[in-house]
């Protein structure tokens, strides 16, 4: 029996490649850089499936040009904002993602961002490295205490719930806004807000965990930053497109925000050069899921979806059908 051919677009952890090679005829990207659209289209005639990362962008024009041989694209990410979902539906190409397995790792980064921003980690690190730490005083490096604070979460899904669980360890009071209210078991005592305005008003700390879409693009703008309590701390470990970055800078410059912790940016890779002038912005290069265990489990989840599809079963994590 002929085995399905699968294109894997980036270098993967060895356990993922070992498993893939047991089930499929694998074509690997010889260099660990994203495929350009024309490369992706050209390669599609050679394979039955594409195992793709968030670094590969599937616009309408790319999806429309994929060879009819391709029946499924398994994304190595939970977010699918790099994919034109409507185009996949029109072409009848299955699209899957990798939920669940990266929730804890991403929530860890969100917690790190919140703590690092609130407790002036960037400024302190620079001071020690530069050898300028030479004194102590009662007001030296005083930051914003996180323990016992009120945390607002936009998007209490899998990652948001993991963030809430971590924050409860700091005795934080959890508030959230969702498209729908969760069950009591899922809320674990969190306070539901049916509108964003009421959530922002009580969020001394605000963390984004909602998906990126046309509806949520620029969700945090000037008006919404202005609704936060003075001296709030803002965290984004979701997607850069959720934030109007000029509005964020204005909120930091005015003192409306005490600090921000960011793992994602409108422009990636690279980020926003203007942010580097601010010691009260704690930044990371979009590494929310970057642990060995999580990156391996993401690969296994993508392969689970491919295995199911080629066995004639519905993939567990089907985003389109």
N, C-alpha and C positions, 0 to 999 in steps of 0.2 A: 504494500500500500504506500502511495506517495505521501510523504509528510508535508504539512503546510509550511510554506516559506514565510518567515517573519523578518522584517527589517527592524533592528534595534538602533535607534538614532544616536544614542550617546553611550559612552563607556559605563558599564554597570558593575556593581559588586560581584565578586567571583561566584558566590552562591547563586545569584540570579542567573548569571550566564551558564553555569553548570546545569541548572534545572532547565533553562530554555533549550539548551542543546540536546537534552534527553527527549524532548517532545517535538521539536521543530527543526527544520533546516534554517539556520540563522544566518542572516547577512548583517555584519557589524559595520558600523561607521569606523573607518580606519583612523580618523582623528577625532578627538573629543571636542568638537565644535558643532554648533547647530547646523542642520541642513538648511540651505537657502531654499526658497520656494521652488525654483527651477530644478534643483537637485532632488527635492522630495518628489516632485512630479515625475521626473525621469526614472527614479528608483521604483516608483509604484507599479510599473509594468512587470517587475520581477518578483513581486511578493503577493501573498494573500492577506497579509495583515501588517500593520505598522505599530510598533511599540515605541511611543513618542513621549518626549518630555515637554515641560512647559516652555522650553526654549524654542520649540518648533511651533510656528504660528500657522494655523489652518484657517486662512481667510476664505471667503466665498470663492474667490478665483482659484485658490489652491484646491479646495475640496472639489469644485466643479471639474478640475483638470486631472484629478486622480484617475488612474487606470481602472476600468470596471472590474479588474481582478481583485482589487482591494475591497474586502467586505467588512473589516473591523479595524478601528484605531483604538488601541489600549493606551490611555494616558497614564504616565508615571507622575501623577499629581492628583490632588483632590479638586483643585480649581480648574475650570474649563473655560475661563475667560479668554484664552488664546485660541478658542475654536468657535467658528460660526455654526452654532447648533442647528439653525434652520437649514443651512446648506447640507449638513450631514443628513438631516431628515429627508430633504428632497432627493438626495442621491441614494437613500436607503442604506447608508453605511452606519454600522453600529459604532457608538462612541462610549467608552467606559472610563471610569476614573478610579482613584484609590482612597476612599474614605476610611475612617476609623483608625488605620494603622499609624497615622502621623499626628493624631490629636494630642497625645501626651507631650511629645517632643516640641510641638509648636506652642503648646500652653506653657511649657517651661521657658521658652524664649520670651513669651509675652510677660511672664512674671519677672524674668531678668530685666527686661526693658523697663517695666514699671519701677522696680527697685533701683535700678541704675540711674534712671532719670530723676526719681524723687530724692535720692541721696547723693546727687552730684558726682556720679562716678567718673564722668569724663574729666571734669575739672580736677578732681582729686588724683586721678591717674597721671594726668599731665604734670601736676605739681611734683609728685614723687619722682617721676622719670626725669624731670628737668633739674632736680636737686634744689628746688626753691622752697621746700617744706622746712621751715626753720623755727616755727613757734607754735604755740597753742594759746587759745583764748576761749572764753565762754561762748562767743559767737562764731568761732572758727568753723567754717564749712557746714554750718547748720542747714539741713535740708528739710524735706517734708516727710513726716512720719507716716508710714504706710499702715502699720498695725492699727486695727480698729477703724480704719477709714471706710468711706462709702465708695464702692466700686460699681460703676455703670458699665454694662456689657451690651453692645449692640450685636445681636446674633448669638443666642444661647443654643447653638447647635452642638455638635460633638466637641469641637475645640473650645467653644465658649463654656461649655459645661466643665471641661477639664480645667480651664482657667479659673472658674468659680470654685472648683474643688481645691485648687492650690491656694486661692485667696482666703478661703475659710480657715486655712491653717494659720493665717495672720489675723484671724478674728475680724475679717472685713465684713461689712454689711453689703450684700449683693443685691443690685437692682438690674433689671434687664428689659430690653425692648426686642420683640420678635414679631414676625408676621402673624403668628398665632401663639396663644398662651400654652405653655407646656403643662404636663401633668404634675401633680404634687410630688411624685417620686422624682421626676426630672428636675423640678425647681429646687428641691432641697432647701426650702425656706426663702429662696430669692423672691424679691418683690417685682411683680410684672407691671410694666407700663404700656398701655395700649397706644401711646403716642410718643414720639421721640422728644417732643418739647418737655414733657414732664420728667423723662429720664435725665435729660441734660441738666436740668435745674438742680438735681440732687447729686450729680456725679463729681465728687472731689477727684476721683480717678476715672478715666473713661478708656475702655479698651474695645477695639473693633475686631469682630470675628464674623462678619457677614460676607457673603459672596460678592464678587465684583460683577456688575452688569450695567447695561445702559441706564437702568433705573437708579442704581446706587453710585454712579460716577459722580465725583465731587460731592458726595454725601456730607462730608464735613467741610462747610464753607464759612464765610465770614459770619453770617447770621447764626449759624449753629455754634461756632466757637464762642460767640458772644453770650450764648445762653448758659454756658458752664459757670460754676462758681469761680470767683476770682482765685487765682493761684492753683487752678486744677492741673493735673498731670494727664497728658494724653498719650495713648499707646496704640500703635498700629502694627500688628503682626499678620495682617490679612492680605490686602492688596493696595498698592500705591494709588491706584486710580480712585479710591474712595475719598481721597483728600485733595482739597484745593491747597497746594503747597504755598502759594503766596499768602493765603489767608492764615495758614498755620504760622508762617513767619511773623505776620502782623500781630497775631495773638501772643506770640512769645516776646516780641519787642515791646508791646504795650503792658506786659505783665499780667494779662488775662490768664495766660498759661504760665505756670512756674517752670515747666519742663515738658519734654516730649521724648518718648522712646520709640524708635522706628526700625523695623526690619524690612520694610518695603517702600518703594518709591515710584513715582510716576514714570521715570526713566530708569530702566534696568537693562544691563548692568550699568554701574556708574553712580546712580543716585543724583542728588541735587547739590552742586558745588556750593551754593549759597548757605547750605546748612553747616558747612565746616567751620564757619566763623562763630558758631554758637556753642558755648560750653554746656549749655543746658539742653542740648539735643544729644541723646545717647543713641548711637546708630550701629546697626549690624547689616551685613550684606546679604539679606534675604536667606537666612540659614535656619528658619523655623524647624524644618524637618531634618536638619543635618546631624544625625547620629548614625553610626554604623548599623545599629539594629533597625532603626526606622527606615533607612534607605533600602536595606535588604527586604524588609517586610513590604515596602511599597512595590518593589519589583515582583515579589511573590503574589501580591494582590493583582497586579496587572496580568501576570501569567495565569492566575486562577480564572480571570475573565476570558483569556484566550483559550484556555483548556476547555472551559464550558462551551464556548461558541463552537469550537471545532468538534466537540462531542455532540453537537446538535441540541444543546441546552441553552436557556437564556442566561447570559452573563449576570452575575450578582449585582454588579455596579453599573448597570446600563443607564447612561445619561440620555441617550436617544434610542429610538426603536423604529 
